[in-house]
Amino acid sequence: MAKLTRIAILVPLVLALVSFVLTSLTLFAGRKQGFMEDYDVVRLNTSMLGHNLIDKVASKDSTDSSGGALSGIKNFLNSAKDEVKDKVNDITNEIAGKLTSKLGVSQWYSLHVMNSCEGNWTPDPTAPDPSLEVTKCSGTSLQNRLNLTELLDSELKVGSLKLSLGDLNWQDSIQDKLDIINDALYAIFIVYVLAMGLSGLSFLLHIAGFLLPDRTIIVLVNFAVASLAALACVIGSILVSVLGSKGVDKLNEKGQNVGLSATRGKKFFILSWIATVFMMFISVFWLVHLVFQRRQKRTATK
């Protein structure tokens, strides 16, 4: 009987190891430039940033009231006139995407659990399935992840058009929504550190459970640790889900007027829930094993 129990324990043992690896990857994805960049929590698409300036240029009655901002956009459009259809209003997304290089900003900014990165789409933002070209990753603190307002303003000023966020009609409420996401990411970091640690501890305890499958105390400890790890994974996954559905929607609502959009990381979402399901299965396994063990002892006593 003990032999069969040992064989059965091999399944949750492997799953605990996999969960430890997955929770580790959720923490360290994007930590180094180019490492699992597509496993972001939230990605900000700025490839259409400045399209509102194009709209101003398209208006017959618009004037360059921003101290040269509109004239710079006009010069850019004139240089790309072969790619414009009948009029400026019909400008293609490809031209709008190229505007970011003139503005001096990156085409996307990503938020990971432990840091943020930025870069451009390859070959261009309008390609069917563009790849990610990472230009740099930040070393900011966990509590001050990404100040997009400050970052974009500094990049715009050194760009070839020498603009500012004021020229783009940037709203402070955009950064307010982003700060909410930053705070949520800090909470996610804490939860996933716990999930990773508890998953690793669960794996080590499974070794003890494999060697001594009939010890009640070992079964109890395995169940307790696996349950805590599962709870941490569930909380983390729920936070990621809420962040994706609520935070991103609010950010899109505020940023649509200036060409800013956001998407949640689907791969990160899947990775998180796989680890959660595995730890929940392990917790149930040890609960069933505990109940079965107690029944055996009662039968033996009778």
Salt bridges, closest charged atoms under 4 A:
GLU37 OE2 - ARG43 NH2 3.20
GLU37 OE1 - HIS112 NE2 3.24
ASP38 OD2 - LYS267 NZ 2.60
ASP40 OD1 - ARG43 NH2 2.70
ASP55 OD2 - HIS51 ND1 3.61
GLU83 OE1 - LYS98 NZ 3.22
GLU94 OE2 - LYS98 NZ 3.76
ASP153 OD2 - LYS157 NZ 3.42
